[in-house]
């Protein structure tokens, strides 16, 4: 800020001005700045994938719940048919022989209907199980992406600390944690 010949600026302004006037030969700072930008970009991609897999896991879990409800409805329908069949069987045992034929046909009809209903219910249960598995798989991937993103965020924090303290060992730590993050991201890409 300047006014009437008086100028005030922050310490970082002085460093930027000095680097611009005298050339910045600090490869340490340049290397860390580039790595921070790369890590932030990769971390953003990993974060997006983590969010996408989390959304998919929720969607698949909803599909599983829908299929479970449909299967439950089928089993209730099966139970209703069984109850009617049982009523016909009890009634048939109480009737004289000349009236049993009609009831025997109804009992056979209910038995046939129950077979189809049971197959439909079992198919729906299998679909629910498949959706549950897909949800669990996506949730596992979500955790991998989240671990990868967290490792990259830690490496970016280490980069900032390394830059401020000019400690080379922190730079190595940044590269190490970044490598772990990239490895975790690779594991997520390979569905491990």
Buried (B, 14 or more C-beta within 10 A) or exposed (E): EEEEEEEEEEEEEEEEEEEEEEEEEBEBBEBBEEBBEEBBEBBEBBBEBBBBBBEBBBBBBEBBBBBBEBBBEBBEBBEEBBEBBEBBBEBBEEEEEEEBEEBEEBBEBBEEBBEEBBEBBEBBBEBBBBBBEBBBBBBBBBBBBBBBBBBBBBBBEBBEBBBEEEBEEBBEBBBEBBEBBBEBBEBBBEEE
